């Protein structure tokens, strides 16, 4: 019986902006789809086994129970987000503005490219206490990564929010919401959505000179093509 996500998790990305096939174990893939369609409590192990095309005992050979499936999926998701966020921060270097922009971009790209996996965050209420504690600890670590960066920016005058903890929580809620509404066939690409959310997030943490509307982003590392995409004025996806 295997309940650990190690061999079934997605392989590390070559770059934090790179997204290939999800690469989950088939049991996890079908469980993820079922949880998205019917919710955790609306899905039975028999339902998942039927989707996979195996017997219930065969499914139990790999995963102890339905709870193990949800816990593995959520842990896989948050660890992938953390890895990408760390990579974005590392690439940005010590500058808090660059680090913040990179981390926000990495989170939004994840929410757009891994919608079904990211959407399962709404099911943390279904986790048993020990699994929930482990997941929340990882999620809190992500929040503290952003908060530390904002605090560093405040000390340098890069960010001016008087309520950094609240601002960071607001940024994360906004970014995570992308998984609820983003569609591949909508008017904006994942990259364009990320650019807009970086701009909105800079406003939330009080970056001096941050503007809204059609003005270009107030930082140099984005490509000119990416900056142009933000000023197209397309409506959000529905």
SERO-4910 file (N, C-alpha, C, O; in steps of 0.05 Angstrom, whole numbers):
BEGIN
 pado doro    nc1    nc2    nc3   cac1   cac2   cac3    cc1    cc2    cc3    oc1    oc2    oc3
  Unk    A     17    -24      0      0      0      0     18     25      0     37     26     15
  Unk    A     11     44    -17     27     68    -19     10     93    -15    -10     97    -30
  Unk    A     16    108      6      1    133     11     18    158      7      8    180     11
  Unk    A     43    154      1     61    177     -2     60    188    -31     56    172    -49
  Unk    A     63    214    -34     61    226    -61     86    224    -77     86    232   -100
  Unk    A    108    213    -66    134    216    -79    134    205   -107    142    219   -126
  Unk    A    126    180   -111    128    168   -138    105    176   -156    106    170   -180
  Unk    A     84    187   -145     61    194   -160     58    224   -166     40    232   -180
  Unk    A     76    240   -155     74    268   -158     84    277   -185     97    261   -199
  Unk    A     78    302   -192     88    312   -218    118    315   -217    128    323   -196
  Unk    A    132    310   -239    161    314   -239    168    343   -237    152    360   -246
  Unk    A    192    350   -227    199    378   -225    200    391   -252    208    379   -272
  Unk    A    191    416   -253    191    431   -278    219    440   -285    236    444   -267
  Unk    A    225    442   -311    251    451   -319    255    481   -312    277    489   -306
  Unk    A    233    495   -312    234    524   -304    207    530   -291    187    517   -297
  Unk    A    207    549   -272    182    554   -258    159    564   -275    136    563   -267
  Unk    A    166    574   -299    144    582   -318    136    559   -336    117    562   -352
  Unk    A    150    537   -335    144    514   -354    123    496   -343    123    489   -319
  Unk    A    104    488   -360     83    470   -352     79    449   -374     70    455   -396
  Unk    A     86    424   -367     81    402   -385     56    386   -375     41    396   -359
  Unk    A     53    362   -384     31    345   -375     33    341   -344     55    341   -333
  Unk    A     10    338   -332     10    337   -303     25    312   -292     39    314   -272
  Unk    A     22    290   -306     38    266   -299     32    253   -273     49    240   -261
  Unk    A      7    255   -264     -1    241   -239     -6    212   -245    -11    204   -268
  Unk    A     -5    196   -224    -14    168   -226    -43    168   -235    -59    185   -227
  Unk    A    -51    149   -252    -79    149   -262   -100    150   -240   -121    162   -243
  Unk    A    -95    137   -218   -114    137   -196   -117    166   -185   -140    174   -180
  Unk    A    -95    180   -182    -96    208   -173   -110    226   -193   -126    243   -186
  Unk    A   -105    221   -219   -117    237   -240   -147    235   -239   -162    254   -240
  Unk    A   -157    210   -237   -186    206   -237   -199    215   -210   -221    225   -210
  Unk    A   -184    213   -189   -194    223   -163   -196    253   -164   -216    265   -155
  Unk    A   -176    266   -175   -177    295   -178   -201    304   -195   -215    323   -187
  Unk    A   -206    291   -217   -228    298   -234   -255    294   -220   -273    310   -222
  Unk    A   -257    272   -205   -282    266   -191   -287    286   -169   -309    295   -165
  Unk    A   -266    293   -154   -269    313   -132   -277    340   -144   -292    354   -131
  Unk    A   -266    347   -167   -273    372   -180   -302    372   -188   -316    392   -186
  Unk    A   -312    350   -198   -339    348   -209   -360    345   -187   -381    357   -189
  Unk    A   -354    329   -167   -375    322   -147   -367    329   -119   -384    325   -101
  Unk    A   -343    340   -114   -335    345    -87   -325    320    -73   -330    298    -82
  Unk    A   -310    324    -52   -298    302    -38   -319    283    -27   -318    259    -30
  Unk    A   -339    295    -13   -359    279      0   -379    268    -20   -394    249    -14
  Unk    A   -381    279    -44   -399    268    -64   -386    247    -81   -398    237   -100
  Unk    A   -361    240    -75   -347    220    -91   -341    196    -73   -332    199    -51
  Unk    A   -345    172    -84   -339    148    -69   -314    134    -81   -307    140   -104
  Unk    A   -302    117    -65   -279    102    -75   -287     85    -99   -272     81   -118
  Unk    A   -311     74    -98   -322     58   -120   -324     75   -145   -318     65   -167
  Unk    A   -333    100   -142   -334    118   -166   -306    121   -178   -303    119   -203
  Unk    A   -286    126   -162   -259    130   -172   -249    105   -185   -237    106   -207
  Unk    A   -253     82   -172   -244     57   -183   -256     52   -210   -243     42   -229
  Unk    A   -282     58   -213   -296     55   -238   -284     72   -260   -282     63   -283
  Unk    A   -277     96   -253   -264    114   -273   -237    103   -282   -231    104   -306
  Unk    A   -222     93   -263   -196     82   -269   -197     56   -285   -180     49   -301
  Unk    A   -219     41   -279   -222     15   -291   -208     -7   -275   -199    -27   -287
  Unk    A   -208     -4   -249   -196    -24   -231   -217    -31   -210   -237    -17   -207
  Unk    A   -212    -52   -195   -230    -59   -173   -223    -42   -149   -202    -30   -147
  Unk    A   -242    -41   -130   -237    -26   -106   -213    -37    -90   -196    -22    -81
  Unk    A   -211    -64    -87   -187    -74    -74   -161    -66    -88   -140    -62    -74
  Unk    A   -161    -65   -114   -137    -57   -129   -130    -28   -123   -106    -21   -120
  Unk    A   -150    -11   -120   -145     17   -113   -134     19    -85   -115     34    -80
  Unk    A   -145      3    -67   -135      3    -39   -106     -7    -37    -92     -1    -18
  Unk    A    -97    -22    -56    -69    -31    -56    -50     -7    -59    -29     -7    -47
  Unk    A    -59     13    -73    -42     37    -78    -47     59    -57    -29     72    -48
  Unk    A    -72     62    -49    -79     83    -30    -98     72     -9   -117     58    -15
  Unk    A    -92     79     16   -106     67     38   -136     73     38   -152     55     44
  Unk    A   -143     97     30   -171    105     29   -175    130     13   -155    141      2
  Unk    A   -199    140     12   -205    165     -3   -190    188      9   -181    206     -5
  Unk    A   -187    189     36   -173    210     49   -144    212     40   -133    234     37
  Unk    A   -132    189     36   -104    188     27   -101    200     -1    -81    213     -7
  Unk    A   -121    196    -18   -121    208    -44   -122    238    -43   -106    252    -56
  Unk    A   -141    249    -27   -143    278    -25   -118    290    -13   -108    310    -22
  Unk    A   -107    277      9    -83    288     22    -60    288      3    -44    307      2
  Unk    A    -57    267    -13    -35    265    -32    -37    287    -54    -18    300    -61
  Unk    A    -61    291    -64    -66    311    -85    -60    339    -74    -47    355    -88
  Unk    A    -70    345    -50    -65    372    -39    -36    376    -33    -25    398    -37
  Unk    A    -23    356    -22      6    359    -16     22    362    -41     41    377    -42
  Unk    A     15    347    -62     29    349    -88     26    378    -98     45    389   -108
  Unk    A      2    389    -96     -4    416   -106     12    437    -91     26    453   -104
  Unk    A     11    437    -65     24    458    -50     54    456    -52     68    477    -52
  Unk    A     65    432    -54     94    429    -57    103    439    -84    125    451    -86
  Unk    A     87    435   -104     94    445   -131     94    476   -131    112    488   -142
  Unk    A     73    487   -119     72    517   -117     96    527   -102    109    547   -111
  Unk    A    103    515    -80    126    524    -64    152    522    -80    168    540    -79
  Unk    A    156    500    -94    180    496   -110    183    518   -131    204    529   -135
  Unk    A    161    524   -144    161    544   -165    165    572   -154    179    589   -165
  Unk    A    153    577   -131    155    603   -118    184    607   -109    195    629   -112
  Unk    A    196    587    -97    224    589    -89    242    594   -113    261    610   -112
  Unk    A    237    580   -135    253    583   -159    250    612   -170    270    623   -179
  Unk    A    226    622   -170    222    649   -180    236    670   -162    248    689   -172
  Unk    A    235    666   -136    248    684   -117    278    682   -121    292    702   -120
  Unk    A    289    657   -124    317    654   -128    327    667   -153    349    679   -154
  Unk    A    311    665   -174    319    677   -200    319    708   -198    335    721   -211
  Unk    A    301    718   -181    299    747   -178    322    759   -162    329    783   -166
  Unk    A    334    743   -145    356    754   -129    346    767   -103    325    760    -93
  Unk    A    362    787    -94    356    799    -67    337    822    -68    327    831    -48
  Unk    A    331    833    -92    314    856    -94    285    848    -87    273    831   -100
  Unk    A    274    861    -66    247    853    -57    225    857    -78    206    842    -79
  Unk    A    228    878    -94    208    883   -115    208    860   -135    187    850   -143
  Unk    A    232    853   -144    234    832   -164    225    805   -152    211    790   -166
  Unk    A    232    800   -128    224    775   -115    193    774   -112    181    753   -118
  Unk    A    181    795   -104    152    796   -100    138    791   -127    120    775   -129
  Unk    A    147    805   -147    135    802   -174    138    774   -184    119    763   -195
  Unk    A    161    762   -180    166    735   -190    149    715   -175    138    697   -187
  Unk    A    146    718   -149    131    699   -133    101    701   -140     88    680   -143
  Unk    A     91    725   -143     63    728   -150     58    716   -178     38    702   -182
  Unk    A     75    722   -196     72    711   -223     72    681   -222     56    668   -236
  Unk    A     90    669   -207     92    640   -206     66    628   -194     57    607   -203
  Unk    A     55    641   -174     30    630   -162      7    632   -182     -9    613   -184
  Unk    A      4    654   -195    -18    658   -214    -15    638   -237    -35    626   -246
  Unk    A      9    635   -248     13    616   -270      5    588   -261     -7    573   -276
  Unk    A     12    581   -237      4    555   -227    -26    552   -226    -37    532   -234
  Unk    A    -40    572   -215    -69    571   -213    -82    568   -240   -103    555   -243
  Unk    A    -70    580   -260    -82    579   -287    -76    553   -301    -93    541   -314
  Unk    A    -51    544   -298    -43    519   -313    -50    494   -299    -52    472   -311
  Unk    A    -55    495   -273    -61    471   -257    -88    475   -242    -90    471   -218
  Unk    A   -108    484   -257   -133    492   -245   -146    470   -228   -154    474   -206
  Unk    A   -148    446   -240   -162    424   -226   -147    417   -200   -160    411   -180
  Unk    A   -121    417   -201   -106    410   -177   -108    433   -156   -113    428   -132
  Unk    A   -105    458   -165   -107    481   -148   -134    484   -135   -137    493   -112
  Unk    A   -155    477   -151   -182    481   -141   -188    464   -116   -206    470   -101
  Unk    A   -173    442   -113   -178    424    -90   -171    438    -63   -178    427    -42
  Unk    A   -159    461    -64   -154    476    -39   -181    481    -24   -181    483      0
  Unk    A   -203    482    -39   -229    486    -26   -237    462    -10   -256    463      6
  Unk    A   -223    439    -13   -230    415      1   -213    411     26   -214    389     38
  Unk    A   -198    430     35   -182    426     59   -199    421     83   -190    409    103
  Unk    A   -224    431     82   -242    426    104   -248    396    107   -257    387    128
  Unk    A   -243    381     86   -249    352     86   -225    336     96   -227    311    100
  Unk    A   -202    348    100   -179    334    110   -181    327    139   -192    342    155
  Unk    A   -171    304    146   -170    296    174   -149    314    188   -131    325    175
  Unk    A   -151    317    215   -134    337    229   -104    335    223    -91    356    218
  Unk    A    -93    311    222    -64    309    218    -57    317    189    -37    331    185
  Unk    A    -73    309    170    -68    317    142    -72    347    138    -57    360    123
  Unk    A    -93    357    151    -98    386    149    -75    402    161    -67    422    149
  Unk    A    -65    394    184    -43    408    197    -18    409    179     -5    429    177
  Unk    A    -13    386    166     11    385    148      7    404    124     26    418    116
  Unk    A    -17    404    113    -22    420     89    -21    450     97     -9    466     83
  Unk    A    -34    457    119    -35    485    127     -7    495    134     -1    519    128
  Unk    A     10    478    145     37    487    151     52    494    125     67    514    125
  Unk    A     48    479    104     61    485     79     49    510     66     64    526     55
  Unk    A     23    513     69     11    537     58     19    562     73     24    583     62
  Unk    A     22    559    100     31    582    116     60    589    109     67    613    109
  Unk    A     76    569    102    104    575     93    104    592     68    120    611     66
  Unk    A     86    586     50     84    603     26     76    631     33     87    650     22
  Unk    A     57    634     51     49    661     59     72    676     72     75    700     67
  Unk    A     88    662     89    110    675    102    132    683     82    146    703     86
  Unk    A    135    668     61    155    675     41    148    702     29    165    720     26
  Unk    A    122    706     22    113    731     11    115    753     32    124    776     26
  Unk    A    107    747     57    107    768     78    135    777     83    140    801     87
  Unk    A    154    759     85    182    767     89    192    785     67    207    804     73
  Unk    A    184    780     43    192    797     20    180    824     22    193    844     17
  Unk    A    154    825     30    141    851     32    153    867     55    157    891     53
  Unk    A    159    854     77    172    867    100    199    878     92    207    900    100
  Unk    A    214    863     76    240    873     67    236    897     49    252    916     50
  Unk    A    216    896     32    210    919     15    201    943     31    208    966     24
  Unk    A    186    939     52    178    961     69    202    975     82    203    999     84
  Unk    A    221    959     90    245    971    103    262    987     83    277   1004     91
  Unk    A    258    982     57    273    997     36    256   1018     23    265   1032      5
  Unk    A    231   1020     32    213   1040     19    201   1031     -7    189   1047    -21
  Unk    A    204   1005    -13    194    994    -38    164    990    -36    149    995    -55
  Unk    A    155    981    -13    126    977     -7    119    994     17    134    997     35
  Unk    A     94   1004     16     86   1023     37     62   1015     52     52   1030     69
  Unk    A     51    991     47     27    983     62     32    983     92     53    973    101
  Unk    A     14    995    108     17    994    137      7    968    149     11    963    173
  Unk    A     -5    951    133    -16    926    142     -6    903    125    -21    891    110
  Unk    A     20    897    126     32    877    108     20    850    109     16    837     89
  Unk    A     14    840    133      3    813    136    -24    811    122    -30    792    108
  Unk    A    -41    831    126    -67    832    113    -64    835     83    -79    822     68
  Unk    A    -45    851     75    -41    855     46    -32    829     32    -42    823     11
  Unk    A    -14    814     45     -5    789     34    -27    769     32    -30    755     12
  Unk    A    -44    767     53    -66    749     52    -85    756     29    -96    739     16
  Unk    A    -90    782     25   -107    791      4    -96    783    -23   -110    775    -41
  Unk    A    -70    786    -26    -56    779    -51    -60    749    -57    -66    741    -79
  Unk    A    -56    733    -37    -58    704    -40    -87    696    -47    -91    678    -64
  Unk    A   -106    708    -34   -134    701    -40   -141    709    -69   -154    693    -83
  Unk    A   -131    732    -77   -136    741   -105   -123    722   -125   -135    714   -145
  Unk    A    -98    714   -119    -84    696   -138    -97    669   -139   -100    657   -160
  Unk    A   -104    658   -116   -116    632   -115   -143    631   -129   -152    610   -139
  Unk    A   -157    654   -130   -183    655   -143   -181    650   -173   -202    644   -185
  Unk    A   -158    653   -185   -154    649   -213   -163    620   -221   -174    616   -242
  Unk    A   -158    601   -203   -165    573   -209   -195    570   -212   -204    550   -224
  Unk    A   -211    588   -201   -240    586   -203   -251    595   -229   -272    586   -238
  Unk    A   -238    614   -243   -251    626   -266   -234    625   -292   -245    629   -313
  Unk    A   -208    620   -290   -192    620   -314   -200    597   -333   -206    575   -325
  Unk    A   -201    603   -359   -207    584   -380   -187    587   -403   -180    609   -411
  Unk    A   -178    564   -413   -159    565   -435   -169    579   -460   -154    591   -475
  Unk    A   -196    578   -464   -207    590   -488   -218    618   -483   -233    629   -499
  Unk    A   -211    630   -460   -220    657   -454   -203    678   -468   -185    671   -483
  Unk    A   -209    703   -463   -196    725   -477   -167    731   -468   -152    744   -483
  Unk    A   -159    721   -445   -132    726   -435   -116    699   -432   -128    679   -424
  Unk    A    -91    700   -438    -74    677   -433    -66    676   -404    -71    696   -389
  Unk    A    -55    654   -395    -46    652   -367    -25    673   -361    -25    684   -340
  Unk    A     -8    678   -381     13    698   -377      2    726   -374     12    742   -358
  Unk    A    -18    732   -390    -31    758   -388    -45    762   -361    -44    783   -349
  Unk    A    -58    741   -352    -71    742   -326    -51    746   -304    -55    761   -285
  Unk    A    -28    732   -306     -7    735   -286      3    764   -286      8    775   -264
  Unk    A      7    776   -309     17    804   -310     -3    822   -296      6    840   -281
  Unk    A    -28    819   -301    -48    836   -289    -49    833   -259    -52    852   -244
  Unk    A    -46    808   -250    -47    803   -221    -22    813   -207    -23    821   -184
  Unk    A      1    813   -221     25    825   -210     19    855   -205     26    866   -184
  Unk    A      8    868   -225      2    897   -223    -18    902   -200    -13    920   -183
  Unk    A    -39    886   -198    -58    889   -176    -45    884   -149    -51    898   -129
  Unk    A    -28    864   -148    -15    858   -123      5    879   -114      7    885    -90
  Unk    A     18    892   -133     36    914   -126     20    937   -114     29    950    -95
  Unk    A     -4    942   -124    -21    962   -113    -29    955    -84    -31    972    -67
  Unk    A    -35    929    -80    -44    920    -54    -22    923    -33    -29    930    -10
  Unk    A      3    919    -40     24    922    -20     36    951    -20     55    956     -5
  Unk    A     24    968    -36     32    996    -35     58   1003    -48     75   1017    -37
  Unk    A     63    992    -72     87   1000    -87     84   1028    -98     65   1033   -113
  Unk    A    101   1047    -90     98   1074    -99     99   1076   -129    116   1064   -142
  Unk    A     81   1091   -140     80   1094   -169     64   1074   -184     60   1076   -208
  Unk    A     54   1053   -169     37   1033   -182     12   1047   -192     -1   1062   -178
  Unk    A      5   1040   -217    -19   1052   -229    -38   1030   -238    -30   1007   -240
  Unk    A    -62   1038   -244    -81   1019   -255    -89   1027   -283    -79   1048   -293
  Unk    A   -105   1011   -296   -113   1018   -323    -93   1008   -344    -83    985   -342
  Unk    A    -88   1025   -364    -72   1016   -387    -42   1022   -385    -27   1018   -404
  Unk    A    -33   1032   -362     -5   1040   -360     12   1015   -358      3    994   -348
  Unk    A     37   1016   -367     55    992   -365     62    986   -337     59   1003   -319
  Unk    A     71    962   -333     78    953   -306    103    968   -296    121    974   -312
  Unk    A    104    975   -270    125    992   -260    150    977   -253    162    982   -232
  Unk    A    159    957   -269    184    944   -264    195    934   -290    180    929   -309
  Unk    A    221    932   -292    234    928   -318    237    900   -328    242    896   -352
  Unk    A    234    879   -311    242    853   -320    222    840   -339    229    820   -352
  Unk    A    197    849   -341    178    838   -359    185    845   -388    196    867   -393
  Unk    A    180    828   -406    185    833   -434    166    854   -444    145    858   -433
  Unk    A    174    868   -466    156    888   -477    131    876   -487    109    888   -486
  Unk    A    132    851   -498    108    838   -508     89    832   -485     65    835   -487
  Unk    A    100    824   -462     84    818   -439     71    844   -428     47    844   -420
  Unk    A     86    865   -428     75    890   -418     53    900   -437     32    910   -428
  Unk    A     56    896   -463     36    904   -482     10    889   -477    -12    900   -480
  Unk    A     13    863   -470    -11    846   -466    -28    856   -444    -52    853   -444
  Unk    A    -16    869   -424    -31    879   -401    -48    903   -409    -69    908   -397
  Unk    A    -39    918   -429    -53    942   -437    -74    939   -458    -84    958   -469
  Unk    A    -80    913   -465   -100    909   -486   -128    915   -477   -145    921   -494
  Unk    A   -133    914   -451   -159    921   -441   -180    899   -444   -204    904   -443
  Unk    A   -171    874   -448   -189    852   -450   -204    847   -424   -192    851   -402
  Unk    A   -229    839   -425   -244    833   -401   -235    807   -389   -225    790   -403
  Unk    A   -238    804   -362   -231    779   -350   -247    756   -361   -269    760   -372
  Unk    A   -235    732   -359   -249    708   -368   -273    703   -350   -273    709   -326
  Unk    A   -293    691   -362   -317    684   -346   -322    654   -351   -341    644   -340
***
